Amino acid sequence: MNPVETTSTPDTQNTNETESVKLIGLTPKAEEIIAYCARVSNPQNQDNPKISNLLTYCVKNGHWSIFEQASMVLEIVTSRGIAPQILRHRSFSFQEFSQRYAAANSYVGYQPRRQDLKNRQNSVDDLDTQTKDWFQQAQSEVWELAYTKYQQALEKGIAKECARFLLPLNTQTRLYMNGTVRSWIHYIELRTGHGTQLEHMQIANKCKQIFCEQLPTVAQSLGWLPPPAS
Ligand SMILES: Cc1cc2nc3c(=O)[nH]c(=O)nc-3n(C[C@H](O)[C@H](O)[C@H](O)COP(=O)(O)OP(=O)(O)OC[C@H]3O[C@@H](n4cnc5c(N)ncnc54)[C@H](O)[C@@H]3O)c2cc1C
């Protein structure tokens, strides 16, 4: 399989270059299979190539199970701080880079935001440049120190599974996330919405872009793309 680079552009200046999402695999003829299975009770019509209205009907009426007939695998490069939020989506199957097997070697640099004092799970992007620069510098210094000590630990023969306790939460990691189209719909709906941490929202938006490229009729039925010109 040839991974396909997402062509998404950063949606805010907070997006950094070290996080990415790529398509790894998708059920062939995914949309056709979803529609074919949805018409199980109408065998004479199962090969009908017109599927747009059918999929829109299913979305509107919460007929979600038909979207379990096809699956997509994406590669997500992010940090150990964001990965646990993604891994909570229990209907997906995951593979994650093992820090017990291979050595970690880079970090994701993040822009800071101000703590919202009313909503403890929210942050506001209005910090001054000096504070932002301080945070960038702090991340760099912490990484330099942590990574130096990590390498020293490995040189002393300390196991990777132990040495990794020296690494910060912004250490880069890579996940393969495999889920049905149904799971992707609900993951994207939830994680591109308010309430999700910005860094996770940016990843979910990249997932959404790939979803829209690969499953345009489903995306239209969800209102994620404009309806086809009639
Ligand atoms: C803002 C926010 C704050 C959170 N805070 C915490 C916290 O403090 N502590 C904590 O432990 N966890 C927290 N979580 C994680 C949350 O509780 C879930 O564990 C996480 O979102 C995974 O969702 P899920 O279990 O639905 O898994 P998923 O794998 O996303 O979904 C499970 C199944 O439900 C289906 N499904 C999901 N949504 C719908 C829907 N709308 N309609 C129909 N079917 C649906 C999916 O298709 C799938 O089949 C938070 C999540 C968010 C978004």
The ligand as a Tripos MOL2 file, in Angstrom:
@<TRIPOS>MOLECULE
LIG
   53    58     1     0     0
SMALL
NO_CHARGES

@<TRIPOS>ATOM
      1 C1        -14.7710   17.4090   25.3550 C.3       1 LIG1
      2 C2        -14.3760   16.0510   25.8590 C.ar      1 LIG1
      3 C3        -13.9760   15.8890   27.1580 C.ar      1 LIG1
      4 C4        -13.6250   14.6250   27.6360 C.ar      1 LIG1
      5 N1        -13.2380   14.5120   28.9190 N.ar      1 LIG1
      6 C5        -12.9030   13.2920   29.4090 C.ar      1 LIG1
      7 C6        -12.4890   13.1340   30.7750 C.ar      1 LIG1
      8 O1        -12.4360   14.0960   31.5170 O.2       1 LIG1
      9 N2        -12.1550   11.9040   31.2050 N.ar      1 LIG1
     10 C7        -12.2360   10.8040   30.3870 C.ar      1 LIG1
     11 O2        -11.9320    9.7010   30.8310 O.2       1 LIG1
     12 N3        -12.6220   10.9320   29.0970 N.ar      1 LIG1
     13 C8        -12.9600   12.1280   28.5990 C.ar      1 LIG1
     14 N4        -13.3390   12.2610   27.2820 N.ar      1 LIG1
     15 C9        -13.3420   11.0550   26.4310 C.3       1 LIG1
     16 C10       -14.7800   10.5220   26.1950 C.3       1 LIG1
     17 O3        -15.4140   10.1980   27.4190 O.3       1 LIG1
     18 C11       -14.7290    9.2500   25.3100 C.3       1 LIG1
     19 O4        -13.9920    8.2400   25.9680 O.3       1 LIG1
     20 C12       -14.0990    9.5060   23.9650 C.3       1 LIG1
     21 O5        -14.6690   10.6330   23.3760 O.3       1 LIG1
     22 C13       -14.2990    8.2870   23.0870 C.3       1 LIG1
     23 O6        -15.6480    8.2310   22.6540 O.3       1 LIG1
     24 P1        -16.4480    6.8780   22.5030 P.3       1 LIG1
     25 O7        -16.3720    6.0620   23.7230 O.co2     1 LIG1
     26 O8        -17.8130    7.2570   22.0050 O.co2     1 LIG1
     27 O9        -15.6530    6.0520   21.3730 O.3       1 LIG1
     28 P2        -15.8800    5.9750   19.7780 P.3       1 LIG1
     29 O10       -14.9620    4.8960   19.3390 O.co2     1 LIG1
     30 O11       -15.6950    7.3270   19.1470 O.co2     1 LIG1
     31 O12       -17.3970    5.5700   19.6210 O.3       1 LIG1
     32 C14       -17.9060    4.3250   20.1250 C.3       1 LIG1
     33 C15       -19.1020    3.8880   19.2540 C.3       1 LIG1
     34 O13       -20.1660    4.8070   19.4370 O.3       1 LIG1
     35 C16       -20.5970    5.2870   18.1630 C.3       1 LIG1
     36 N5        -21.0170    6.6830   18.3130 N.ar      1 LIG1
     37 C17       -20.2760    7.6860   18.8230 C.ar      1 LIG1
     38 N6        -20.9800    8.8430   18.7810 N.ar      1 LIG1
     39 C18       -22.1690    8.5350   18.2140 C.ar      1 LIG1
     40 C19       -23.3260    9.3100   17.8770 C.ar      1 LIG1
     41 N7        -23.3550   10.6350   18.1110 N.pl3     1 LIG1
     42 N8        -24.3740    8.6870   17.2960 N.ar      1 LIG1
     43 C20       -24.3230    7.3660   17.0360 C.ar      1 LIG1
     44 N9        -23.2760    6.5630   17.3460 N.ar      1 LIG1
     45 C21       -22.2070    7.1660   17.9070 C.ar      1 LIG1
     46 C22       -19.3830    5.1440   17.2560 C.3       1 LIG1
     47 O14       -19.7540    5.0630   15.8730 O.3       1 LIG1
     48 C23       -18.7790    3.8600   17.7510 C.3       1 LIG1
     49 O15       -19.4170    2.7530   17.1710 O.3       1 LIG1
     50 C24       -13.6910   13.5010   26.7750 C.ar      1 LIG1
     51 C25       -14.1080   13.6730   25.4480 C.ar      1 LIG1
     52 C26       -14.4310   14.9360   24.9790 C.ar      1 LIG1
     53 C27       -14.8600   15.0970   23.5300 C.3       1 LIG1
@<TRIPOS>BOND
     1     1     2 1
     2     2     3 ar
     3     2    52 ar
     4     3     4 ar
     5     4     5 ar
     6     4    50 ar
     7     5     6 ar
     8     6     7 ar
     9     6    13 1
    10     7     8 2
    11     7     9 ar
    12     9    10 ar
    13    10    11 2
    14    10    12 ar
    15    12    13 ar
    16    13    14 ar
    17    14    15 1
    18    14    50 ar
    19    15    16 1
    20    16    17 1
    21    16    18 1
    22    18    19 1
    23    18    20 1
    24    20    21 1
    25    20    22 1
    26    22    23 1
    27    23    24 1
    28    24    25 2
    29    24    26 1
    30    24    27 1
    31    27    28 1
    32    28    29 2
    33    28    30 1
    34    28    31 1
    35    31    32 1
    36    32    33 1
    37    33    34 1
    38    33    48 1
    39    34    35 1
    40    35    36 1
    41    35    46 1
    42    36    37 ar
    43    36    45 ar
    44    37    38 ar
    45    38    39 ar
    46    39    40 ar
    47    39    45 ar
    48    40    41 1
    49    40    42 ar
    50    42    43 ar
    51    43    44 ar
    52    44    45 ar
    53    46    47 1
    54    46    48 1
    55    48    49 1
    56    50    51 ar
    57    51    52 ar
    58    52    53 1
@<TRIPOS>SUBSTRUCTURE
     1 LIG1         1 GROUP 0 **** ****
